[in-house]
Amino acid sequence: MKDIINENNRRNAALKMRYDPMTGEGCCGERVQCGELHLPAIMLRDHPDCLCLPKGEFDRLRIRYDFEYWAVMCATIKDKTSSRNVKLRLNMPQRRLLAEMERQRQAGQPVRVILLKARQWGGSTLVQMYMAWLQIVIHKQWNSLICGHLKQTSYAIKRMYNTLLRNYPKAFVDKGVKLQFRNFEGSSSVQHLEGRDCLLILGTSRSEDAVRGYDLAMAHLTEVAFWAATPLHSPQDVMRSVSGTVSMMADTVVVYESTANGVGNFFHDEWLRAKASDHGFAAVFVPWHEIEIYRMPVDDARKLWESMDEYEHMLWDSGCTLEMINWYHHKREEYATQALMMAEFPSNDIEAFVGTSNCVFGLEQLDAFACDVSAPSMVGDIVGNEKSGRNVRFEPSATGLFKVWKDRDPEVPGGRYMVVVDVGGRSAKADYSVIMVMDTHRDRGDLRPEVVAQWRGHIDHDLLAWKALCAARYYNNALLVIESNTLETESRDMDAGEFVLNQLSRVYGAYLYHRSNGRPGFQTNRRTKPQAIYALIKAVRDRAYVEREQEAINEMVTYERTAQGTFEAKKGHHDDIVMTRAIAMAVMLEMVAAKCRSKITETDKDAMANSPNRFR
């Protein structure tokens, strides 16, 4: 306990780093100490003689370079704890967010941030005050947008701006100028900031057309995870309007900010893209333990330590203090489950989303599972004789839909490869069809099965069947498993699906998966689908196979169990890739139990005699 207490004291001391926005000590960015002051280095480079200026002129110059000094001198906000008007002195999470925005701005880049918020640390306040600073101090005619999921949200942020203007010190305003908002051209949703000639547009997620026609330099998009997608409006529509209006110039600002609201929505998708560095937005998350109000004094360190569970010990191992853990320990008693606590007070971004999600796969498990995802080594198509699958070959093409992570190994027995097909629709708006190739490594007990190739697209069902046949032939006469529900549904209409399955059985029967009733194809029903999904859940949890395709992870993130107990993709998302993996896991379990059935015709027997395929 002595070592633990000493380490806790060290952590607490590190948290008490001196911060004084008046002198600049502990403030963000590169600083140069000048006596008692710690001034922005860029200010001294631009104005090397600034220390010789009279105090009034010096202060007016400094607020142009030092946001934190401007905030504590000029920005009045309503304190959430006392409800009193106070000057804005940034807390630790606000300073971290500011540091990222200033890093981009001082590098001459447009400021682009996506902010995943925990509760009660003033993220929205910091964003809006930062934009107000740019409008009041840095630029004239620098128009901005506040857009929330509800009109009240946008107006609440605007009221914050009004408090700032009412209490703005006259010493920092040009003589004769009064900073105030007026309705612009009679519209209460468009405000004109007199004295700076700036417009402030107040919008909602259903008013994307209101953005058009204005020359915007900044956009504060708040609670984006709660923006509803309807047939007439979607978050993407708003973002497209904003992106088309806000230029990629220095000092422009676009911030998406929200608390989490489940997975698979626009905000979650954009967060994942930002984390993967797939666009120019920086992802910023603030965990609960960085927020200074979430700490509780510890009277008996030993008693607390002995009462801590595995999760709380994980918090200690990740750097939390005993005071933080003590607060968490007591606060959690107010919630029925750990998931509810995570939703309100997440320790990391995965917890933030998992606590508000119905995902059947653990998001933390998926985060670890995704470590094997990689870009394909080849892209193109596998072609051959459509009627027999003979003379197959891979043709590289930049526009091809067939991704290959590992090419076939001629020495591998065909039965080690498995090709699984999920049959989708023909139109661009329908479900996709997917052909997945997996190396089961059945003859190598030390290796996990791995996805080695995949095709995904829209295609007529008969052409899909022959394309799958070509893929199976290419991979050394792989076991071909076709999800047959759609084809068998077709067969009731015009025998088309049954004809396709029978044709495949005729030319590839020795290597085509058949059910116990002798019919070709894997049928997903109320019994087999849950079995397959549970097999996949276990495989993901145990990292029992290697997944190479990022889109598979994305589909798993949005795959849910409904209130009726069924499994399906979240509305607006797909599950075709998920189903190929689930079917593969189910079939491999059959193999292990020696229940895999392969129908061998008389025609096949001679060909099978010398075949290395394990199902001969």
C-alpha positions in Angstrom: 0.0 0.0 0.0 2.9 2.3 0.7 4.0 2.0 -3.0 0.5 2.5 -4.2 0.0 5.7 -2.1 3.4 7.1 -3.2 2.4 6.5 -6.9 -1.0 8.1 -6.3 0.7 11.1 -4.8 3.0 11.3 -7.8 0.0 11.2 -10.2 -1.9 13.9 -8.2 1.2 16.1 -8.2 1.4 15.8 -12.0 -2.2 16.9 -12.3 -1.5 20.1 -10.4 0.7 21.6 -13.1 0.6 25.3 -12.7 -1.9 27.0 -15.1 -2.3 30.8 -15.2 -3.8 32.3 -18.4 -3.0 35.8 -17.1 0.7 35.2 -17.3 0.5 32.4 -19.9 2.1 29.8 -17.8 0.9 26.3 -18.6 -1.0 27.6 -21.7 -1.1 25.8 -25.0 1.2 26.3 -27.9 4.9 27.3 -28.1 5.6 29.9 -25.4 8.6 32.1 -24.6 9.2 33.3 -21.1 9.6 37.1 -20.8 9.9 37.9 -17.1 6.7 36.8 -15.4 4.9 36.4 -18.8 4.9 33.3 -21.0 3.9 34.7 -24.4 3.0 32.9 -27.7 6.2 32.5 -29.7 4.5 33.6 -32.9 3.5 36.9 -31.3 7.1 37.7 -30.5 8.2 36.6 -34.0 5.6 38.9 -35.6 6.1 41.8 -33.1 9.6 41.6 -31.5 9.2 45.0 -29.9 5.8 44.3 -28.4 7.0 44.4 -24.8 7.8 48.1 -25.3 4.1 48.9 -26.1 1.9 50.7 -23.5 -0.1 48.2 -21.5 -3.4 48.9 -23.3 -1.9 48.4 -26.8 0.1 45.4 -25.6 -3.1 43.8 -24.2 -5.0 44.5 -27.4 -2.2 42.9 -29.4 -1.9 39.9 -27.1 -5.5 38.9 -27.3 -5.0 38.5 -31.1 -2.4 35.8 -30.4 -3.4 34.3 -27.1 -6.9 32.9 -26.9 -6.6 31.8 -23.3 -5.7 35.4 -22.3 -8.6 36.7 -24.3 -10.9 34.2 -22.6 -10.0 35.1 -19.1 -10.1 38.9 -19.9 -13.1 39.2 -22.2 -15.3 36.1 -22.3 -18.1 35.9 -19.8 -20.0 32.7 -19.4 -22.6 31.3 -17.0 -20.9 28.9 -14.6 -22.8 25.6 -14.5 -22.2 25.0 -10.8 -23.1 28.4 -9.3 -25.2 29.8 -12.2 -23.1 33.0 -11.8 -21.5 34.9 -14.6 -17.8 34.3 -14.6 -14.8 34.8 -16.9 -13.8 31.8 -19.0 -10.9 30.1 -17.4 -10.2 26.9 -19.4 -10.2 23.5 -17.6 -7.9 20.7 -18.7 -10.2 19.1 -21.3 -10.9 22.5 -22.8 -7.2 23.2 -23.0 -6.6 19.9 -24.8 -9.3 20.7 -27.4 -8.0 24.3 -27.8 -4.5 22.9 -28.3 -5.6 20.8 -31.3 -7.5 23.6 -32.9 -4.7 26.1 -32.5 -2.2 23.5 -33.8 -4.1 23.3 -37.0 -4.7 27.1 -37.3 -1.2 28.2 -36.5 0.1 25.7 -39.1 -2.0 27.6 -41.7 -4.5 24.7 -42.0 -8.3 25.0 -41.9 -9.5 23.9 -38.4 -11.4 20.6 -38.7 -12.4 18.6 -35.5 -14.8 15.9 -34.6 -15.4 16.0 -30.9 -16.8 13.0 -28.9 -18.0 14.5 -25.6 -18.4 13.2 -22.1 -20.7 15.1 -19.7 -20.2 18.6 -18.2 -16.8 19.9 -19.2 -17.8 22.7 -21.6 -16.9 21.3 -25.0 -19.6 23.2 -26.8 -18.7 26.3 -24.8 -15.1 26.2 -25.9 -16.0 25.7 -29.5 -18.4 28.6 -29.6 -16.1 30.9 -27.7 -13.2 30.0 -30.1 -15.4 31.0 -33.0 -16.5 34.2 -31.3 -12.9 35.1 -30.7 -12.2 34.7 -34.5 -15.2 36.9 -35.3 -14.7 39.6 -32.7 -10.9 39.8 -32.6 -9.3 38.3 -35.7 -11.6 38.7 -38.7 -14.4 40.9 -39.9 -17.1 39.5 -42.2 -16.3 36.0 -40.9 -19.7 34.4 -41.1 -20.6 31.4 -38.9 -23.3 28.7 -38.5 -24.7 27.0 -35.4 -26.6 23.9 -36.3 -28.2 21.5 -33.8 -30.6 18.6 -34.0 -33.3 20.9 -32.5 -33.9 24.6 -32.9 -33.7 25.1 -29.1 -30.1 23.7 -29.1 -28.9 26.3 -31.6 -30.6 29.1 -29.8 -29.2 28.0 -26.4 -25.7 28.3 -27.9 -26.6 31.7 -29.3 -27.7 32.8 -25.8 -24.2 32.0 -24.7 -22.9 34.3 -27.3 -25.3 37.1 -26.2 -23.9 36.8 -22.6 -20.4 37.3 -24.0 -21.4 40.4 -25.9 -23.4 42.0 -23.0 -20.4 41.7 -20.8 -17.6 42.4 -23.3 -15.1 44.9 -21.9 -15.2 48.3 -23.7 -11.4 48.6 -23.4 -11.1 45.8 -26.1 -13.6 47.3 -28.5 -12.9 49.9 -31.1 -14.0 53.4 -30.0 -17.6 54.1 -30.8 -18.4 50.5 -31.7 -21.1 48.5 -29.8 -21.0 44.7 -30.2 -24.6 43.4 -30.5 -26.8 41.2 -32.6 -29.6 42.4 -34.9 -32.0 40.4 -37.0 -30.6 40.3 -40.5 -33.2 41.4 -43.1 -36.0 40.7 -40.7 -35.0 37.1 -40.0 -34.5 35.9 -36.4 -32.5 32.9 -37.6 -29.9 35.1 -39.2 -28.2 37.5 -36.9 -25.9 40.4 -37.9 -23.0 41.1 -35.5 -22.8 44.9 -35.6 -19.3 46.3 -35.3 -17.8 43.3 -37.0 -20.1 42.9 -40.0 -20.4 39.2 -39.3 -23.5 36.9 -39.8 -24.5 34.2 -37.4 -26.9 31.7 -39.0 -29.0 29.5 -36.7 -30.1 26.2 -38.3 -31.2 22.7 -37.5 -30.4 19.4 -39.1 -33.5 19.7 -41.2 -32.7 23.1 -42.7 -29.8 22.4 -44.9 -31.1 24.7 -47.6 -30.8 27.6 -45.1 -27.0 27.3 -45.3 -26.9 27.9 -49.0 -26.6 31.5 -50.2 -24.3 32.5 -47.3 -20.5 32.8 -47.5 -19.7 30.8 -44.4 -16.2 30.7 -42.8 -17.1 28.6 -39.7 -19.7 26.0 -38.7 -20.4 24.6 -35.2 -22.5 21.4 -35.7 -23.7 20.2 -32.3 -25.2 16.9 -31.1 -24.7 15.4 -34.5 -25.3 11.8 -33.3 -28.9 12.8 -32.7 -29.6 14.2 -36.1 -32.4 12.2 -37.6 -32.2 10.7 -41.1 -35.5 10.9 -43.0 -36.4 10.4 -46.7 -36.3 14.2 -47.1 -33.4 15.1 -44.8 -30.2 13.5 -43.7 -27.0 14.5 -41.8 -25.1 14.0 -45.0 -27.2 16.6 -46.8 -26.3 19.2 -44.1 -22.6 18.3 -44.2 -22.6 18.5 -48.0 -24.1 22.0 -47.8 -21.6 23.1 -45.2 -18.6 21.6 -47.1 -19.7 23.3 -50.2 -19.9 26.7 -48.4 -16.9 26.7 -46.0 -13.7 27.0 -48.0 -10.5 25.2 -47.1 -8.8 28.4 -46.1 -6.7 29.1 -43.0 -8.8 30.2 -40.0 -11.9 28.6 -41.3 -13.5 26.2 -38.7 -15.8 23.2 -38.9 -16.5 21.2 -35.7 -18.8 18.2 -35.4 -19.5 17.6 -31.7 -21.8 15.2 -29.9 -22.3 12.8 -27.1 -22.5 9.2 -28.4 -25.9 7.8 -29.6 -25.3 4.3 -30.7 -23.3 3.0 -33.7 -23.9 3.0 -37.4 -25.2 6.6 -37.6 -23.5 9.4 -39.4 -21.6 10.7 -36.4 -20.2 7.2 -35.6 -19.2 6.7 -39.2 -17.4 10.0 -39.3 -15.7 9.3 -35.9 -14.3 6.0 -37.3 -13.1 7.8 -40.4 -11.3 10.5 -38.4 -9.7 7.9 -36.2 -8.5 6.1 -39.3 -7.2 9.4 -40.7 -9.4 8.9 -43.8 -10.3 12.6 -43.9 -9.0 15.9 -42.6 -10.8 15.9 -39.3 -8.9 15.4 -36.0 -10.7 13.1 -33.6 -10.8 14.4 -30.0 -12.3 12.4 -27.1 -12.3 13.5 -23.5 -12.8 10.6 -20.9 -14.6 11.2 -17.7 -11.4 11.0 -15.6 -9.9 14.1 -17.3 -12.8 16.2 -16.0 -11.7 17.8 -12.8 -15.1 17.6 -11.0 -15.1 13.8 -11.2 -12.9 13.2 -8.2 -13.6 12.3 -4.6 -11.2 12.4 -1.5 -10.1 9.1 -0.2 -10.2 8.6 3.5 -9.0 5.0 3.6 -6.8 4.0 0.6 -6.4 0.4 1.7 -10.2 -0.1 2.1 -10.8 1.4 -1.3 -8.1 -0.7 -2.9 -9.4 -3.9 -1.5 -12.9 -3.1 -2.7 -11.9 -2.3 -6.3 -13.1 -4.7 -9.0 -11.3 -5.8 -12.1 -12.5 -2.8 -14.1 -11.4 -0.3 -11.4 -8.0 -1.9 -11.3 -7.8 -1.4 -15.1 -8.5 2.3 -14.4 -5.6 2.4 -12.0 -3.3 0.6 -14.5 -4.3 3.1 -17.2 -3.2 6.0 -15.0 -6.2 7.1 -12.9 -5.7 8.3 -9.4 -7.4 6.8 -6.3 -9.5 10.0 -6.1 -10.9 9.4 -9.6 -11.6 5.8 -8.9 -13.3 6.6 -5.6 -15.6 8.9 -7.5 -16.3 6.3 -10.1 -16.8 3.6 -7.4 -19.6 5.6 -5.7 -21.2 7.1 -8.9 -21.6 3.6 -10.4 -23.9 2.6 -7.6 -26.5 5.0 -9.1 -26.7 2.9 -12.3 -28.3 -0.6 -12.7 -25.6 -1.8 -15.1 -22.0 -1.1 -16.0 -23.1 -0.4 -19.6 -25.4 2.5 -18.4 -22.4 3.9 -16.5 -20.2 3.6 -19.5 -22.8 5.5 -21.6 -22.8 8.4 -19.3 -19.2 8.4 -18.2 -17.0 6.6 -20.8 -13.4 5.9 -20.2 -12.6 5.6 -23.9 -14.4 6.2 -27.2 -15.4 2.6 -27.6 -17.2 2.6 -24.2 -19.0 5.8 -25.3 -20.5 4.0 -28.3 -21.0 0.6 -26.8 -23.0 2.0 -23.9 -25.5 3.4 -26.3 -25.5 0.5 -28.8 -27.4 -2.8 -29.3 -24.5 -4.3 -31.2 -24.3 -8.1 -30.8 -20.5 -8.0 -31.1 -18.5 -6.4 -28.4 -17.1 -3.1 -29.7 -14.0 -3.5 -27.6 -13.6 -7.0 -29.1 -14.1 -5.6 -32.6 -11.5 -2.9 -32.0 -9.0 -5.6 -31.2 -10.2 -7.9 -33.9 -9.7 -5.2 -36.5 -5.9 -5.3 -36.0 -5.6 -7.8 -38.9 -7.4 -5.6 -41.4 -5.2 -4.7 -44.4 -5.3 -3.5 -48.0 -5.6 -6.2 -50.6 -2.5 -7.2 -52.5 -4.4 -7.5 -55.8 -7.7 -6.1 -57.2 -9.4 -7.3 -60.3 -11.6 -10.2 -61.3 -11.5 -13.9 -61.6 -12.9 -15.0 -65.0 -13.3 -18.3 -66.8 -15.8 -20.5 -68.6 -19.2 -19.5 -67.2 -20.7 -22.9 -67.8 -18.0 -25.0 -66.2 -15.7 -22.8 -64.3 -12.8 -24.1 -66.3 -9.8 -22.1 -67.6 -10.1 -19.7 -64.7 -7.6 -16.9 -64.2 -7.2 -13.7 -62.3 -7.2 -10.5 -64.3 -5.9 -7.4 -62.5 -8.0 -4.2 -62.8 -8.1 -1.0 -60.8 -11.9 -1.0 -61.1 -12.4 -4.7 -60.3 -14.5 -5.8 -57.4 -12.5 -8.9 -56.5 -10.1 -8.2 -53.7 -7.3 -10.7 -53.0 -5.2 -10.6 -49.8 -3.5 -14.0 -50.5 -3.4 -15.7 -53.9 -4.1 -19.4 -54.2 -1.3 -21.8 -53.2 -1.1 -24.6 -55.8 0.2 -26.9 -53.1 -2.8 -26.5 -50.8 -5.5 -29.1 -51.0 -8.7 -27.7 -52.4 -10.8 -28.7 -49.4 -8.7 -26.4 -47.3 -10.2 -23.4 -49.1 -13.9 -22.5 -48.6 -16.0 -20.2 -50.8 -19.1 -18.8 -49.2 -21.8 -16.9 -51.2 -24.5 -14.6 -49.8 -27.0 -13.9 -52.5 -28.3 -10.3 -52.7 -30.3 -8.2 -55.1 -29.7 -7.0 -58.6 -30.4 -3.2 -58.2 -28.0 -0.7 -56.8 -30.3 -0.1 -53.8 -30.7 -3.7 -53.0 -28.5 -5.8 -50.6 -25.1 -6.8 -52.0 -24.1 -10.2 -53.1 -20.8 -11.4 -51.6 -18.4 -14.1 -52.5 -15.9 -14.7 -49.7 -12.9 -17.0 -49.9 -11.4 -18.4 -46.7 -8.4 -20.5 -46.1 -9.5 -22.7 -43.2 -6.0 -24.0 -42.5 -7.6 -27.3 -41.6 -4.3 -29.2 -42.1 -2.4 -26.6 -40.0 -3.7 -26.6 -36.4 -1.3 -23.9 -35.5 -2.9 -21.3 -37.9 -6.2 -19.5 -37.7 -8.6 -19.6 -40.6 -8.3 -16.4 -42.6 -10.2 -14.4 -45.2 -8.0 -14.4 -48.4 -10.3 -12.9 -51.0 -13.7 -11.3 -51.5 -16.1 -10.1 -54.3 -19.0 -7.8 -53.4 -21.4 -6.2 -55.8 -24.8 -6.3 -57.6 -25.3 -9.0 -60.3 -27.9 -11.3 -61.7 -28.2 -14.5 -59.7 -27.2 -16.9 -62.4 -24.1 -14.8 -63.2 -23.3 -14.7 -59.5 -23.4 -18.5 -59.3 -21.0 -18.9 -62.1 -18.7 -16.2 -60.8 -18.6 -18.1 -57.4 -17.9 -21.3 -59.3 -14.9 -19.6 -61.0 -13.6 -18.4 -57.7 -14.0 -21.9 -56.2 -12.2 -23.5 -59.2 -9.5 -20.9 -59.0 -8.8 -21.7 -55.3 -8.0 -25.4 -56.1 -11.6 -26.7 -56.2 -12.6 -25.2 -52.9 -15.7 -26.2 -51.0 -18.5 -24.0 -52.4 -21.2 -23.0 -49.9 -24.1 -21.0 -51.3 -26.7 -19.4 -49.0 -29.7 -20.7 -50.9 -32.7 -18.8 -49.4 -33.0 -16.2 -52.1 -32.5 -18.8 -54.9 -35.1 -21.1 -53.4 -37.5 -18.2 -53.1 -37.0 -17.6 -56.8 -37.7 -21.2 -57.6 -41.2 -20.9 -56.3 -41.8 -18.2 -58.9 -40.2 -19.5 -62.0 -37.8 -22.3 -61.1 -34.9 -20.0 -61.9 -33.1 -20.4 -58.6 -33.6 -24.2 -58.5 -32.2 -24.4 -62.0 -29.1 -22.5 -61.0 -28.5 -24.7 -58.0 -29.1 -27.9 -60.0 -26.7 -26.7 -62.7 -24.0 -26.0 -60.1 -24.7 -29.4 -58.5 -24.2 -31.1 -61.9 -20.9 -29.5 -62.8 -19.5 -29.1 -59.3 -21.3 -31.6 -57.2 -18.3 -33.2 -55.6 -17.3 -29.9 -54.0 -20.7 -28.2 -53.5 -22.1 -28.0 -50.0 -25.4 -30.0 -49.6 -27.7 -30.1 -46.6 -28.7 -33.3 -44.8 -31.8 -33.6 -47.1 -29.6 -33.7 -50.1 -30.5 -30.3 -51.4 -27.6 -28.0 -52.4 -26.9 -24.8 -50.5 -26.9 -23.5 -46.9 -30.4 -22.4 -45.8 -30.6 -19.7 -43.1 -33.7 -20.2 -41.0 -34.9 -19.7 -37.4 -32.6 -22.5 -36.3 -29.5 -22.2 -38.5 -29.2 -18.4 -38.5 -28.9 -17.9 -34.7 -26.4 -20.9 -34.6 -24.3 -19.3 -37.3 -24.4 -15.8 -35.7 -23.5 -17.2 -32.3 -20.6 -19.1 -33.9 -19.3 -15.8 -35.4 -19.8 -13.9 -32.1 -17.6 -16.5 -30.4 -15.0 -16.4 -33.2 -14.7 -12.6 -33.0 -14.5 -12.7 -29.2 -11.8 -15.4 -29.3 -10.1 -13.9 -32.4 -10.5 -17.4 -33.9 -10.1 -16.3 -37.5 -8.3 -13.6 -39.3 -10.4 -10.8 -40.8 -8.8 -8.7 -43.6 -11.8 -6.6 -44.8 -12.6 -3.4 -43.0 -16.1 -3.4 -44.3 -16.7 -6.7 -42.4 -15.8 -4.9 -39.2 -18.1 -2.0 -40.2 -21.0 -4.4 -40.7 -20.4 -6.1 -37.4 -20.5 -2.7 -35.6 -24.0 -2.1 -37.0 -25.4 -5.7 -36.5 -28.0 -5.8 -33.8 -30.3 -8.0 -31.9 -33.8 -6.6 -32.1 -36.5 -6.4 -29.4 -38.1 -9.5 -31.0 -34.8 -11.4 -30.5 -33.9 -11.6 -34.2 -30.5 -10.7 -35.7 -30.3 -8.1 -38.4 -28.4 -5.1 -39.7 -29.3 -1.7 -38.2 -31.7 0.1 -40.5 -29.9 1.6 -43.5 -27.0 -0.8 -43.2 -26.1 -4.2 -44.7 -25.2 -7.6 -43.3 -24.2 -9.5 -46.4 -20.5 -9.7 -45.5 -21.4 -10.7 -41.9 -23.5 -13.6 -43.2 -20.7 -15.0 -45.3 -18.5 -15.1 -42.2 -21.3 -16.6 -40.0 -22.0 -19.3 -42.5 -18.3 -20.1 -42.8 -18.1 -20.5 -39.0 -21.2 -22.7 -38.9 -19.9 -25.0 -41.7 -16.5 -25.3 -40.1 -18.2 -26.4 -36.9 -20.0 -29.1 -39.0 -16.6 -30.1 -40.4 -15.2 -30.5 -36.9 -18.2 -32.6 -35.9 -17.8 -34.7 -39.1 -21.2 -33.6 -40.3 -20.2 -31.8 -43.4 -22.1 -33.4 -46.3 -20.9 -33.4 -49.9 -23.1 -35.1 -52.6 -20.9 -37.1 -55.0 -22.5 -38.1 -58.3 -21.4 -41.0 -60.4 -19.9 -38.6 -63.0 -17.7 -37.1 -60.2 -16.3 -40.4 -58.9 -13.6 -40.9 -61.5 -12.5 -37.2 -61.2 -12.5 -37.5 -57.5 -10.3 -40.7 -57.4 -7.1 -38.7 -57.9 -8.2 -35.5 -56.3 -6.4 -34.1 -53.3 -9.7 -32.6 -52.0 -10.4 -33.7 -48.5 -14.1 -34.4 -49.4 -13.5 -37.0 -52.0 
